[in-house]
Amino acid sequence: MIKYVTGDLFKAPERILAHGCNCMGGYGSGVAKGMAKFHKKARDQYMSKYDSEEGWELGDVQFVTSGDKIIANCATQDEYMPRGVRHADYQSIKKCMELVKDFAKANGYDIAIPKIGAGLAGGDWNIIEGILKDVFSDYDVTVYCL
């Protein structure tokens, strides 16, 4: 089930904070900019994977423990420029959210996300919400909106 909350994702009580990332080494705008500020380790680990031979592929999820939170860096878009076009990859959003849900279920964690893929990534929230309803039909997720 999807629950909507008006509030700050970075003050969320949920254990997992999942957000969308690109595969190109950009972690400095949108929600990722906040993650870098409040959970520097999440950015550092993202960049470490980016700089490795493995790199980032669409659909990858990286779980990073930062204080009492687990940040899920989710590769939901390949690129991030130019602005104004859709970079959100709907299949990757689905794959990432399935991986996050499976990890959360296995560990008994709750999940908070922004309107993933619908901000700077340019995705259609109606489509993304449909994906989330499908993925989270048997597990709760809280969507934080400002």
Secondary structure, 3 states (H helix, E strand, C coil): CEEEEECCHHHCCCCEEEEEEECCCCCCCHHHHHHHHHCHHHHHHHHHHHHCCCCCCCCCEEEEEECCEEEEEEEEECCCCCCCCCCECHHHHHHHHHHHHHHHHHHCCCEEECCCCCCCCCCCHHHHHHHHHHHCCCCCEEEEEC
